[in-house]
Amino acid sequence: MNTFNLQATHHTSRVLANWANSRPGAARRMEDVGNGAQLVRVQNSAVYSTVSSDTTAMDALFQPLPTASGMAVNDKTAMAVTTVFACLSKLAGAMTQLPVGQFRYDKNGDRKRVQDSPLWWLLNEQPHTVWTAASWKEWIVRCVYLRGDQHTQIVRGSDAGGGQVKGLLPHHPDLVRARYVKAASGLRVVYDVVDEFTAQVTTVDQDDMLHFAGFGFNGLRSVSAITHAAKQAVGNSLAASEYTGRTIGEGAMPQIAIEYPDGKKLSPEQAKQLRDSFVATYTGLGARKLPLVLTEGGKINELNISPVDMQLIEARRFEREDICQALGVPPIIIGDSDKASSWGTGIEQITLGFVKFTVKPMLKRWQEELNRKLFRNAGQFIEFELDALLTGDSKAQNEAFKTALGGPGSGDAYMTVNEVRRIKNLPWVEGGDELFKAQRGTTTPPTPNGAPA
């Protein structure tokens, strides 16, 4: 007969600790419920004590994914790595630069920009009363790369008003769970959303939830680049950073052993006194550089390997490149100019490669999700305008506009004057909506006196 230990015991949970650290006031509420839970330090994660009746089961449930370095890797600890922070800030910065346009197709199949649309304000300025559009897009990038997915609820008006979109409410990944349900129309996805203030759970249909997914989406969730592809690299970077800081904090003093010749044995009291005196004198940033005096023939032996022998600098450089590869950011974009990128030698070529292989696939997933949830049928669509990101220097831009407007040596135009002026934030001009057409099959008319022109 199996027996279970139902006695309430205290257990430390990293998962609850990470959640508590991310939610304002959560730690205080946990203390109220858990009768004074204590905050302790375990590796690189703050851990709160919670009540459990089965410590073994709770250990198996809440144990974080291990790394070879022994460091916990999650969305909180990963942001402490400079390379991760720099890559995500550059990815998010690229997204915030892109204006979002709303378009429709006319009866001739030509795309026309939709003017004065309420969606423009939500997608470019303020999706919700407490969010700017730039902060929202940065939050999407952070959640997708660190957690795999980001969920934004579509706040609609009444059905009598046609269900018009009134706002876009971003959610924290810890507060949303996706699951399948069977409906008359077939398999659907619903999202259980926890209210962070009341703890009440509301189920939201898939048509009313923007689910921004990352690589490896399986219908419910995606793969986190940090906890999968870059897990070991991030763990090693955390361990190397902690080792460096601890070494500096200890005055860069190596670990040593004091060896005495045969026949010279220290009593436990003498050994403790020597150890305490050494620690007090040589440990810390303000340690005095006094000579160490050993009696009775004592000899110093160094135990640890020096950072040079460990190739610590080379290892950290490798981890930086590994993380950049996992996140799809060329190292030179985050300021690492040690090696040339395989995407080209000039910054323009590297930027084009970054946009083509990293930014555009992400934009494609975002646009598909926005279009199928915001419009529900074909006809209108939104599009991120990449011109703002691909703008080169003034000379290159002027040459591109010259070709686009057409003329002698350039042929027919594919842009109008007003289209170019709109890109440069200049006002509309009369007669600027006509495309230039180069003349063909004409000859130069003779001069009035018959002389050649």
C-alpha positions in Angstrom: 0.0 0.0 0.0 1.4 3.4 -1.0 1.6 6.1 1.6 2.0 9.8 1.0 3.5 12.5 3.3 0.7 15.0 3.7 2.5 17.1 6.2 2.9 20.7 5.0 6.6 21.5 4.6 8.5 24.5 3.2 10.0 24.2 -0.3 11.9 26.7 -2.4 10.7 27.2 -6.0 12.6 29.1 -8.7 9.5 29.3 -10.9 7.5 31.0 -8.2 10.4 33.2 -7.4 10.8 34.4 -11.0 7.0 35.1 -11.1 7.1 36.9 -7.8 10.0 39.1 -9.0 8.2 40.1 -12.1 4.8 41.0 -10.5 4.5 44.1 -8.4 3.4 43.2 -4.9 3.5 39.5 -5.5 6.2 38.8 -3.0 4.3 40.6 -0.2 1.1 38.7 -1.1 3.1 35.4 -1.0 4.4 36.2 2.4 0.8 36.9 3.6 -0.4 33.5 2.3 2.7 31.5 3.1 3.0 32.8 6.7 6.2 34.7 6.3 8.1 33.1 3.4 11.8 33.9 3.4 13.9 35.1 0.5 17.1 33.1 0.1 19.9 33.0 -2.5 20.5 29.9 -4.7 23.0 30.3 -7.5 21.7 33.2 -9.7 18.0 33.0 -8.8 16.1 34.5 -5.9 13.9 31.8 -4.4 10.8 32.1 -2.3 9.6 29.5 0.3 6.2 28.0 -0.4 4.2 25.3 1.3 4.1 21.8 -0.2 3.0 18.4 1.1 5.4 16.5 -1.1 8.9 17.9 -1.4 10.1 15.3 -4.0 7.2 16.0 -6.3 7.7 19.7 -6.0 11.4 19.3 -6.8 10.6 17.4 -10.0 7.9 20.0 -10.9 9.8 23.2 -10.4 13.4 22.2 -11.1 14.8 24.5 -13.8 16.4 23.2 -16.9 20.1 22.6 -16.0 23.1 23.9 -17.8 26.6 22.4 -17.9 27.8 25.5 -16.0 25.3 25.0 -13.2 23.7 28.4 -13.8 19.9 28.9 -14.2 18.9 30.2 -17.6 15.6 31.9 -18.0 14.1 35.1 -19.3 15.3 37.1 -16.2 18.8 35.8 -15.9 19.4 35.9 -19.7 18.8 39.7 -19.7 21.8 40.0 -17.4 24.1 38.9 -20.2 25.3 41.9 -22.2 25.1 40.1 -25.6 21.5 39.1 -25.1 20.5 42.6 -23.9 22.3 44.2 -26.9 20.8 41.8 -29.5 17.3 42.2 -28.2 17.6 46.0 -28.0 18.8 46.1 -31.7 16.0 43.7 -32.8 13.4 45.8 -31.0 14.9 49.0 -32.2 14.5 47.8 -35.8 10.9 47.0 -35.3 10.0 50.3 -33.6 11.4 52.3 -36.6 8.9 50.7 -39.0 5.6 52.6 -39.6 2.6 50.3 -40.1 0.4 51.2 -43.1 -3.2 50.1 -43.8 -4.1 49.3 -47.4 -6.9 47.9 -49.5 -7.3 46.7 -53.1 -9.6 48.6 -55.5 -11.6 47.0 -58.2 -8.6 47.2 -60.6 -6.4 45.3 -58.1 -4.3 48.3 -57.3 -3.4 48.9 -53.6 -4.6 52.1 -52.0 -3.6 53.5 -48.7 -6.5 53.7 -46.2 -6.6 57.2 -44.7 -7.9 58.2 -41.2 -8.2 54.6 -40.0 -8.6 53.9 -36.2 -6.2 51.0 -36.6 -3.4 53.4 -37.6 -3.5 55.0 -34.2 -3.5 51.7 -32.4 -0.6 50.2 -34.5 1.6 53.3 -34.7 0.9 55.4 -31.5 -1.1 53.8 -28.7 -2.5 50.3 -28.7 -3.7 50.7 -25.1 -4.1 53.5 -22.6 -1.0 52.4 -20.7 1.1 51.3 -23.7 2.8 53.2 -26.5 3.2 51.4 -29.8 7.0 51.4 -29.6 6.9 49.8 -26.1 4.4 47.2 -27.3 6.6 46.2 -30.2 9.6 46.0 -27.9 7.6 43.8 -25.5 6.7 41.5 -28.3 10.3 41.0 -29.4 11.4 40.4 -25.8 8.7 37.8 -25.1 9.1 36.0 -28.4 12.9 35.6 -28.1 13.0 34.9 -24.4 9.8 33.0 -23.9 8.8 31.9 -27.4 5.4 33.6 -27.7 3.6 36.9 -26.9 -0.2 37.3 -26.5 -2.1 40.6 -27.1 -5.8 40.6 -26.6 -8.0 42.4 -29.1 -10.5 44.6 -27.3 -13.6 44.9 -29.5 -16.7 47.0 -29.2 -20.2 45.6 -29.0 -21.5 43.3 -31.7 -24.1 46.0 -32.6 -21.2 48.1 -33.6 -19.8 45.4 -35.8 -17.1 44.3 -33.3 -14.8 47.2 -34.1 -11.4 47.0 -32.6 -11.1 49.4 -29.7 -7.7 48.5 -28.3 -4.9 46.0 -28.1 -4.0 44.7 -24.6 -0.6 43.0 -24.2 -0.4 40.2 -21.6 2.5 38.7 -19.7 3.4 35.2 -20.8 3.0 33.9 -17.3 -0.7 34.9 -17.4 -1.8 33.2 -20.6 -2.2 29.5 -21.4 -3.2 28.3 -24.9 -5.2 25.0 -25.4 -7.2 23.2 -28.0 -11.0 22.8 -27.9 -13.4 21.0 -30.1 -16.0 23.1 -31.8 -18.7 22.5 -34.3 -16.5 24.1 -37.0 -13.5 22.0 -36.0 -10.5 22.3 -33.8 -9.9 25.7 -32.3 -7.5 27.4 -29.9 -8.6 29.3 -26.8 -6.5 31.2 -24.3 -7.0 31.1 -20.5 -6.0 34.6 -19.3 -5.4 35.2 -15.6 -6.3 38.7 -14.3 -3.2 39.8 -12.4 -5.3 41.9 -9.9 -8.2 39.5 -9.1 -6.7 36.2 -10.2 -9.9 35.4 -12.1 -9.5 33.3 -15.3 -11.1 34.4 -18.5 -11.2 32.3 -21.7 -10.6 34.2 -24.9 -11.3 32.8 -28.3 -8.5 32.7 -30.9 -10.2 35.4 -33.0 -9.7 37.9 -30.2 -6.1 37.1 -29.3 -3.1 38.1 -31.3 -0.6 35.3 -30.9 2.9 36.4 -32.0 4.8 33.2 -32.4 8.5 32.6 -32.9 10.4 29.8 -34.6 9.2 26.2 -34.1 5.5 27.1 -33.5 3.5 23.9 -33.0 0.0 25.4 -32.9 0.1 26.3 -29.2 3.5 27.6 -28.4 7.0 28.3 -29.9 10.6 27.6 -29.0 12.5 30.0 -26.9 15.8 30.9 -28.5 17.4 31.5 -25.0 16.4 28.3 -23.3 17.0 26.1 -26.3 19.6 27.2 -28.9 21.5 29.6 -26.7 21.0 27.9 -23.3 24.5 26.7 -22.8 26.1 29.8 -24.2 24.0 32.0 -21.9 24.8 29.8 -18.9 28.5 29.9 -19.7 28.4 33.7 -20.0 26.7 34.0 -16.6 29.2 31.7 -15.0 32.2 33.5 -16.6 30.8 36.9 -15.4 30.2 35.6 -11.9 33.7 34.0 -11.8 35.3 37.3 -13.0 33.4 39.4 -10.4 34.1 37.0 -7.6 37.8 37.0 -8.5 38.0 40.8 -8.5 36.0 40.9 -5.3 38.5 38.6 -3.7 41.4 40.9 -4.7 42.4 38.6 -7.6 43.9 36.3 -5.0 44.2 32.7 -6.3 43.2 29.7 -4.3 46.2 28.3 -2.5 47.3 25.6 -0.2 50.0 25.9 2.5 52.2 22.8 2.6 54.4 22.0 5.5 57.3 19.4 5.5 57.0 16.1 7.2 57.0 16.3 10.9 55.6 19.8 11.0 52.0 19.5 11.9 49.7 22.3 12.9 47.0 21.9 15.5 43.4 22.6 14.5 43.5 25.8 16.4 46.7 26.9 14.7 45.4 26.0 11.3 42.2 28.0 11.9 44.1 31.0 13.2 46.4 31.0 10.1 43.4 30.6 7.7 41.4 33.4 9.4 44.4 35.8 9.4 45.1 35.1 5.7 41.4 35.8 4.7 41.3 39.0 6.7 44.5 40.3 5.2 44.3 39.3 1.6 40.6 39.2 0.7 38.6 42.0 -0.8 39.2 45.1 -3.0 40.8 46.9 -0.1 43.1 44.0 0.8 46.6 45.1 2.0 49.4 43.8 -0.2 51.6 42.8 2.8 54.1 40.0 2.5 53.0 36.6 3.7 55.3 35.3 6.4 55.4 31.5 6.9 57.1 29.7 9.6 58.1 26.1 10.2 59.1 25.7 6.5 55.6 26.3 5.1 55.3 26.6 1.3 52.6 28.1 -0.9 51.0 26.0 -3.7 48.5 27.5 -6.1 45.5 25.3 -6.8 43.3 27.1 -9.4 44.0 27.7 -13.1 44.7 31.2 -14.2 42.3 33.0 -16.5 44.9 33.0 -19.2 45.3 29.2 -19.0 41.5 28.9 -18.9 41.3 31.0 -22.1 38.5 32.9 -20.4 38.6 35.8 -22.9 38.5 33.6 -25.9 35.7 31.6 -24.4 33.6 34.7 -23.7 34.2 35.8 -27.3 32.9 32.4 -28.5 29.8 32.6 -26.3 29.1 36.1 -27.7 29.2 34.8 -31.3 27.1 31.8 -30.3 24.4 33.9 -28.8 24.4 36.3 -31.8 23.9 33.3 -34.2 21.0 32.0 -32.1 19.3 35.4 -32.2 20.1 36.2 -35.8 22.0 39.4 -35.2 25.4 40.0 -36.8 28.0 40.7 -34.1 29.1 43.9 -35.7 25.6 45.4 -35.2 26.0 45.1 -31.4 29.5 46.6 -31.6 31.7 43.5 -32.0 34.1 44.4 -34.8 36.6 41.6 -34.2 35.4 39.6 -37.2 33.8 40.5 -40.5 30.3 39.3 -41.1 29.6 36.6 -43.6 26.8 38.7 -44.9 29.1 41.3 -46.4 31.9 43.7 -45.6 30.2 47.1 -45.6 27.7 48.1 -43.0 25.1 48.6 -45.7 25.5 45.0 -46.9 25.4 43.7 -43.3 22.2 45.7 -42.7 20.6 44.3 -45.8 21.4 40.8 -44.7 20.1 41.5 -41.2 16.8 42.8 -42.6 16.5 40.0 -45.2 17.3 37.0 -43.0 16.1 38.2 -39.5 13.7 41.1 -39.6 11.6 40.2 -42.6 10.8 36.7 -41.5 9.7 38.1 -38.2 7.6 40.8 -39.9 6.0 38.1 -42.1 4.7 36.2 -39.1 3.5 39.5 -37.4 1.7 40.7 -40.6 -0.1 37.3 -41.1 -1.3 37.2 -37.5 -2.5 40.9 -37.6 -4.3 40.6 -40.9 -6.2 37.4 -40.2 -7.3 38.6 -36.8 -8.0 42.3 -37.4 -9.8 42.0 -40.8 -11.1 38.4 -40.9 -11.5 38.5 -44.7 -9.5 39.6 -47.7 -9.6 43.1 -49.1 -7.8 45.2 -46.5 -4.4 44.5 -44.9 -1.6 46.1 -42.9 2.0 46.2 -43.8 5.2 47.2 -42.1 7.0 49.7 -44.4 10.7 48.8 -44.6 11.8 52.0 -46.3 12.5 53.6 -43.0 15.0 50.8 -42.1 16.6 50.5 -45.5 17.3 54.3 -46.0 20.9 54.8 -47.0 23.0 57.9 -46.9 21.8 61.1 -48.7 23.8 60.4 -51.9 22.5 56.8 -52.2 19.0 57.9 -51.5 19.0 60.7 -54.0 20.3 58.3 -56.7 17.5 55.9 -55.9 14.9 58.6 -56.0 16.3 59.8 -59.4 15.9 56.4 -60.8 12.4 56.0 -59.3 11.2 59.3 -60.8 12.4 58.4 -64.3 13.9 60.6 -66.9 16.7 60.7 -69.5 18.9 57.7 -68.9 16.5 56.2 -66.4 13.5 55.3 -68.5 9.9 55.2 -67.1 9.2 56.2 -63.5 7.8 53.8 -61.0 7.2 56.4 -58.3 5.5 59.8 -58.5 6.8 63.1 -57.1 4.2 63.1 -54.3 5.2 59.5 -53.3 8.8 60.6 -52.9 7.7 63.7 -51.1 5.6 61.6 -48.7 8.7 59.5 -47.8 10.6 62.7 -47.0 7.7 64.0 -45.0 7.1 66.9 -47.4 3.6 68.3 -48.4 1.7 67.3 -51.5 2.1 69.4 -54.6 -0.3 69.8 -57.4 0.5 67.8 -60.5 2.8 65.5 -58.6 0.7 62.3 -59.0 1.6 61.6 -62.6 4.1 59.0 -63.5 6.8 60.1 -66.0 6.7 58.2 -69.3 9.8 58.4 -71.5 9.2 59.2 -75.1 9.9 56.5 -77.6 10.3 56.5 -81.4 10.8 60.2 -81.7 13.4 62.1 -83.7 15.0 65.4 -82.9 13.3 68.2 -84.9 15.5 70.3 -87.2 16.4 73.8 -86.3 14.6 76.7 -88.2 17.6 77.6 -90.4 18.3 74.0 -91.3 21.5 73.8 -89.3 22.0 70.6 -87.3 20.9 70.8 -83.7 
